[in-house]
């Protein structure tokens, strides 16, 4: 282990004789791509784990040893590009982590040589879900169930922000520069009932806040949905930090995935929260939200064993929490 030092350069001769080395940890150093010799790792033919977390790489290091490498950790670098041949011939690699970088697109076929890949983590990258990422959707849908992929959540364009790439239909990738956005009209009417904590729905609650209605008859954007709507969402702002969601489904579902995202507070990253609700439920209460803030709420119907319906687009809706100055509860 050579982690948490101030190493900025590793020359090619430094590691050339360590042919029996199996694990190399270089986390928390000052390494960038110029500081790593082009063939610095190539002689490590028995290396099974390489960790370069918390360095300053702008792309994965070149000429990685493909004979035995099984685990590669590249989190928390400055990577903004991944060459198409970055992982060529790494056929033993089963775990790859590139979370917490600045990667927005992936070149097609980048994972083709990873025959044994079962764990791929790509969280907290500013994924741009344009036409160049459509192949990723197709690749994800073709993977066997043993492959666990996490973190491919769209951050742009705005119309798909907060959705997972796997859930997008072809039209949402905008490959023909045609933006398909439907507008629906919802009424964020206020309820006189103060709802309890999430998951608890008693018949009545005696405490009733006095709440003014936010702007009604306001148009919100939602994603394009098929002609046959599988799910319909309604929302109500209940208090300054809670939103009540209800929905109807056209087909029996084992479960649904619910996600919500505060919009506009960061150009690249949003605070996305997800949960799975069982198919017998038709309402949910979002709590601990920020007052007077826009939120995007999405739902995806799921089948048995949590396999997403192959041709369904996530249904999303946007709403706002009540301004703090409008919330003045009284107790009687």
BAFILUM-458393 format. One line per field, with one value per residue (C-alpha): residue in one letter; x negated, y, z. Coordinates in nm, 4 decimals, m for minus. Layout:
N
type = c(A	...)
X = c(X	...)
Y = c(Y	...)
Z = c(Z	...)
END
This chain:
332
type = c(X	X	X	X	X	X	X	X	X	X	X	X	X	X	X	X	X	X	X	X	X	X	X	X	X	X	X	X	X	X	X	X	X	X	X	X	X	X	X	X	X	X	X	X	X	X	X	X	X	X	X	X	X	X	X	X	X	X	X	X	X	X	X	X	X	X	X	X	X	X	X	X	X	X	X	X	X	X	X	X	X	X	X	X	X	X	X	X	X	X	X	X	X	X	X	X	X	X	X	X	X	X	X	X	X	X	X	X	X	X	X	X	X	X	X	X	X	X	X	X	X	X	X	X	X	X	X	X	X	X	X	X	X	X	X	X	X	X	X	X	X	X	X	X	X	X	X	X	X	X	X	X	X	X	X	X	X	X	X	X	X	X	X	X	X	X	X	X	X	X	X	X	X	X	X	X	X	X	X	X	X	X	X	X	X	X	X	X	X	X	X	X	X	X	X	X	X	X	X	X	X	X	X	X	X	X	X	X	X	X	X	X	X	X	X	X	X	X	X	X	X	X	X	X	X	X	X	X	X	X	X	X	X	X	X	X	X	X	X	X	X	X	X	X	X	X	X	X	X	X	X	X	X	X	X	X	X	X	X	X	X	X	X	X	X	X	X	X	X	X	X	X	X	X	X	X	X	X	X	X	X	X	X	X	X	X	X	X	X	X	X	X	X	X	X	X	X	X	X	X	X	X	X	X	X	X	X	X	X	X	X	X	X	X	X	X	X	X	X	X	X	X	X	X	X	X	X	X	X	X	X	X)
X = c(0.0000	m0.1222	0.1966	0.2229	m0.1231	m0.2219	m0.3334	m0.3025	m0.5263	m0.5738	m0.8309	m0.8171	m1.1184	m0.9681	m0.7380	m0.8848	m1.0320	m0.7216	m0.5813	m0.4347	m0.2544	0.1165	0.2581	0.1520	0.3234	0.2262	0.5243	0.4975	0.1874	0.1141	0.1030	0.2222	0.1901	m0.1400	m0.2847	m0.2245	m0.4649	m0.2922	m0.3898	m0.4197	m0.1697	m0.2288	m0.4678	m0.2386	m0.1114	0.0235	0.1929	0.5570	0.6460	0.5448	0.6802	0.6189	0.8948	0.8627	0.5979	0.6040	0.6475	0.8300	0.8824	0.8098	0.4397	0.3215	0.1797	0.3405	0.2309	0.5015	0.3789	0.5110	0.6677	1.0064	1.0803	1.0157	1.1022	1.0920	1.3332	1.2900	1.0550	1.1002	1.1838	1.3875	1.3238	1.2850	1.1126	1.2828	0.9912	0.9497	1.0478	0.9416	0.8429	0.9325	1.1225	1.0785	1.2092	1.5320	1.5493	1.5033	1.5763	1.5577	1.7908	1.7491	1.5804	1.6827	1.7736	2.0742	2.0625	1.9194	1.7861	1.9793	1.8353	1.6142	1.7173	1.7091	1.3951	1.5116	1.6347	1.6497	1.7924	2.0512	2.0154	2.0052	2.0392	2.0711	2.2426	2.2208	2.1141	2.2916	2.4355	2.5654	2.8347	2.8226	2.8103	2.4501	2.5665	2.8503	2.6206	2.5778	2.9557	2.9536	2.6505	2.8071	3.1264	2.9271	2.7262	2.7892	2.9335	2.5997	2.4481	2.5044	2.4805	2.5351	2.5221	2.6326	2.8748	2.9315	2.8299	2.9013	3.0792	3.3335	3.6267	3.4750	3.2943	3.3446	3.4277	3.2125	3.0725	3.2161	3.5686	3.5562	3.7407	3.5876	3.7670	3.6198	3.2652	3.3536	3.1456	3.3405	3.3284	3.7010	3.8035	4.1197	4.2628	4.6270	4.7821	5.0356	5.2360	5.2517	5.3974	5.1836	5.4844	5.4123	5.5496	5.6817	5.5487	5.2037	5.0566	4.8390	4.4974	4.4355	4.5967	4.8714	5.2181	5.4820	5.8402	5.8311	5.5987	5.7320	5.4594	5.5333	5.3014	5.4289	5.2587	5.3037	5.3131	5.0119	5.0646	5.3334	5.4029	5.0325	4.8850	4.6123	4.4021	4.4059	4.2344	4.4059	4.6086	4.7455	5.1010	5.2032	5.1065	4.9758	4.9618	5.1201	4.9763	5.1398	4.9609	5.0696	4.8497	4.9529	4.7214	4.4103	4.1937	4.4271	4.5899	4.8564	4.8390	5.1170	5.1320	5.3405	5.2046	5.3744	5.2200	5.1415	4.7868	4.5630	4.3859	4.3115	3.9953	4.0521	3.7821	3.7766	3.5250	3.4917	3.4455	3.2110	2.9799	2.6769	2.5847	2.4497	2.5769	2.9170	3.0190	3.1985	3.3821	3.5396	3.7621	3.9572	4.3285	4.5322	4.7935	5.0847	5.0135	5.1506	5.0155	4.6957	4.5913	4.2619	4.1259	3.8288	3.8415	3.7284	3.9960	4.0704	3.8635	3.9368	3.9250	3.9411	4.1193	4.0948	4.2480	4.1578	4.3820	4.1978	4.2721	4.1963	3.8326	3.7869	3.7455	3.8529	4.1184	3.9200	4.1266	4.2477	4.1317	4.1023	4.3918	4.2676	4.4331	4.3027	4.4422	4.3383	4.3499	4.5375	4.3447	4.2468	4.4367	4.7585	4.7433	4.8815	5.0323	5.2621	5.3621	5.7144)
Y = c(0.0000	0.3461	0.5378	0.8866	1.0070	1.2872	1.0725	1.2613	1.0571	0.6835	0.6114	0.3008	0.1259	0.1687	m0.1335	m0.3396	m0.6114	m0.6606	m0.9386	m1.1228	m0.8188	m0.8930	m0.5752	m0.2126	0.0716	0.4260	0.6136	0.9738	1.0803	1.3533	1.1352	1.2619	1.1004	1.2737	1.1421	0.7796	0.6238	0.4890	0.1304	0.1624	m0.1179	m0.3420	m0.5874	m0.6492	m0.9699	m1.1125	m0.7942	m0.8611	m0.5263	m0.1704	0.1268	0.4892	0.6564	1.0279	1.1271	1.3725	1.1496	1.2979	0.9540	0.5910	0.4991	0.3331	m0.0160	m0.1779	m0.5371	m0.7554	m1.0985	m1.1105	m0.7733	m0.8309	m0.5101	m0.1540	0.1488	0.4967	0.6938	1.0577	1.1651	1.4401	1.2082	1.3775	1.1325	0.7598	0.6439	0.3656	0.1274	0.2151	m0.1342	m0.3377	m0.6978	m0.6756	m1.0008	m1.1016	m0.7723	m0.8192	m0.4965	m0.1456	0.1750	0.5200	0.7013	1.0671	1.1898	1.4318	1.1860	1.2824	1.0311	0.6865	0.5709	0.2858	m0.0578	0.0486	m0.2544	m0.5117	m0.6890	m0.7148	m1.0721	m1.1248	m0.7882	m0.8227	m0.4941	m0.1550	0.1607	0.5006	0.7150	1.0936	1.1701	1.4390	1.1991	1.3703	1.1401	1.2517	1.0434	0.9337	0.7504	0.5573	0.2579	0.2474	0.2048	m0.0817	m0.2397	m0.2205	m0.3845	m0.6706	m0.7509	m1.0706	m1.0320	m1.1151	m0.7834	m0.5072	m0.1551	0.1500	0.5245	0.5862	0.8645	1.1400	1.4924	1.6517	1.7448	1.8954	1.6949	1.3662	1.4861	1.2501	0.9479	0.6400	0.5776	0.2268	0.3670	0.6064	0.5289	0.6010	0.9332	1.0817	1.0486	1.3139	1.1530	1.3434	1.6730	1.6457	1.7258	1.5488	1.7122	1.6952	1.9532	1.8549	2.0729	1.9843	2.1598	2.1662	2.2061	2.2116	1.9542	2.0467	1.7224	1.7188	1.3881	1.1885	1.0409	0.8405	0.5016	0.5848	0.6692	0.6850	0.7710	1.1117	1.3504	1.6073	1.8658	2.0819	2.3539	2.6661	2.6655	2.8959	2.7445	2.7842	2.8917	2.6745	2.5809	2.5929	2.4062	2.1560	1.9489	1.5743	1.3175	1.1836	0.8730	0.5976	0.6152	0.3607	0.5197	0.2636	0.5074	0.8448	1.0668	1.3403	1.5604	1.7915	2.0268	1.9550	2.1717	2.3779	2.0636	1.7805	1.6697	1.4022	1.1771	0.9506	0.7385	0.4965	0.2062	0.0444	m0.2988	m0.4999	m0.4301	m0.6042	m0.2772	0.0728	0.2787	0.6315	0.8999	1.2709	1.5415	1.9028	2.1041	2.3879	2.4037	2.2656	2.2730	1.9186	1.7272	1.6926	1.5435	1.2356	1.0074	0.6753	0.4212	0.1125	0.1031	m0.2148	m0.2615	m0.2567	0.1045	0.4099	0.7012	0.8236	1.1257	1.2996	1.4694	1.6855	1.8809	2.2423	2.5154	2.7075	2.4684	2.2928	1.9138	1.6572	1.3352	1.0216	0.6757	0.3607	0.0525	m0.2714	m0.6382	m0.9421	m0.9653	m0.5896	m0.6163	m0.2927	m0.3026	m0.2924	m0.0402	0.1968	0.5531	0.6842	0.9128	1.2379	1.5470	1.8732	2.0599	2.3127	2.3080	2.5812	2.9036	2.9394	3.2666	3.0974	2.8308	2.9494	2.6508	2.6937	2.4348	2.4106)
Z = c(0.0000	m0.0968	m0.0230	0.1291	0.0368	m0.1982	m0.4878	m0.8159	m1.0480	m1.0963	m1.3644	m1.5795	m1.4163	m1.0675	m1.0863	m1.3691	m1.1454	m0.9277	m1.1411	m0.8406	m0.6988	m0.6587	m0.5024	m0.5514	m0.3629	m0.4646	m0.3191	m0.2037	m0.3933	m0.6496	m0.9580	m1.2945	m1.6358	m1.7086	m1.3841	m1.4786	m1.7244	m2.0338	m1.9513	m1.5746	m1.5010	m1.8002	m1.6282	m1.3303	m1.4838	m1.1553	m1.0355	m0.9415	m0.7815	m0.8722	m0.6802	m0.7834	m0.5818	m0.4926	m0.7433	m1.0351	m1.3372	m1.6361	m1.7941	m1.7000	m1.7107	m2.0311	m2.0820	m1.7807	m1.7157	m1.8651	m1.7634	m1.4065	m1.3170	m1.1529	m0.9597	m1.0783	m0.8631	m1.0207	m0.8006	m0.7028	m0.9787	m1.2385	m1.5249	m1.7976	m2.0809	m2.1264	m2.4481	m2.6414	m2.5749	m2.2059	m2.0893	m2.3912	m2.3136	m1.9426	m1.9722	m1.6064	m1.4687	m1.2741	m1.0685	m1.2109	m1.0209	m1.1844	m0.9451	m0.8478	m1.1626	m1.4377	m1.7142	m1.9269	m2.2162	m2.2849	m2.6234	m2.7787	m2.7124	m2.4233	m2.2158	m2.4969	m2.3719	m2.0108	m2.0358	m1.6580	m1.5550	m1.2766	m1.0834	m1.2562	m1.0469	m1.2159	m0.9528	m0.9349	m1.2888	m1.4969	m1.7551	m2.0686	m2.2053	m2.5670	m2.8814	m2.8152	m2.5028	m2.6656	m2.7076	m2.3281	m2.2861	m2.5368	m2.3707	m2.0241	m2.1440	m2.2966	m1.9826	m1.7866	m1.4380	m1.2721	m1.3901	m1.1348	m1.2832	m1.0617	m1.1154	m1.4750	m1.3827	m1.6392	m1.5376	m1.8773	m2.1011	m1.8663	m2.0042	m1.8825	m1.5736	m1.2824	m1.4986	m1.5332	m1.8803	m1.8834	m1.8520	m2.1489	m2.4685	m2.8083	m2.8606	m2.5433	m2.6788	m2.9377	m3.2117	m3.4775	m3.2878	m3.2224	m2.8701	m2.7650	m2.4568	m2.3621	m2.1381	m1.8809	m1.6528	m1.2889	m0.9927	m0.6834	m0.4600	m0.0908	0.1471	0.4908	0.6344	0.7894	0.6813	0.9217	0.8534	0.5384	0.5263	0.7840	0.6567	0.9359	0.8474	1.0104	1.1889	1.4332	1.3841	1.0815	0.9550	0.7875	0.4507	0.1575	m0.1864	m0.4128	m0.7703	m0.9260	m1.2863	m1.3510	m1.6464	m1.5721	m1.8082	m1.8135	m2.0290	m2.3351	m2.2560	m2.4755	m2.6040	m2.3440	m2.0144	m1.7697	m1.4785	m1.3963	m1.1214	m0.9120	m0.6598	m0.3774	m0.1786	0.1792	0.3878	0.3247	0.3237	0.2232	m0.1005	m0.1268	m0.4337	m0.5540	m0.8662	m1.0672	m1.2703	m1.5676	m1.5086	m1.1947	m1.0767	m0.8275	m0.7466	m0.8726	m0.8478	m0.7193	m0.7457	m0.6700	m0.7502	m0.6414	m0.9582	m1.0384	m0.7366	m0.9225	m1.2916	m1.2870	m0.9871	m0.8294	m0.5002	m0.6317	m0.3914	m0.4861	m0.3189	m0.4195	m0.3375	m0.3481	m0.6164	m0.3716	m0.2702	m0.4485	m0.2436	m0.0809	0.1231	0.0476	0.3590	0.4588	0.1321	0.0989	0.1029	m0.2174	m0.4275	m0.7579	m0.7584	m1.0349	m0.9402	m1.1555	m1.1375	m1.3287	m1.3177	m1.2513	m1.3097	m1.0989	m0.9830	m1.0361	m1.4129	m1.5787	m1.8467	m2.1687	m2.3646	m2.0943	m2.0447	m1.6873	m1.6021	m1.4511	m1.3146	m1.1714	m0.8736	m0.6094	m0.2327	m0.0503	0.0247	0.3887	0.4232	0.3091	0.5783	0.9114	1.0909	1.3880	1.6432	1.7778)
END
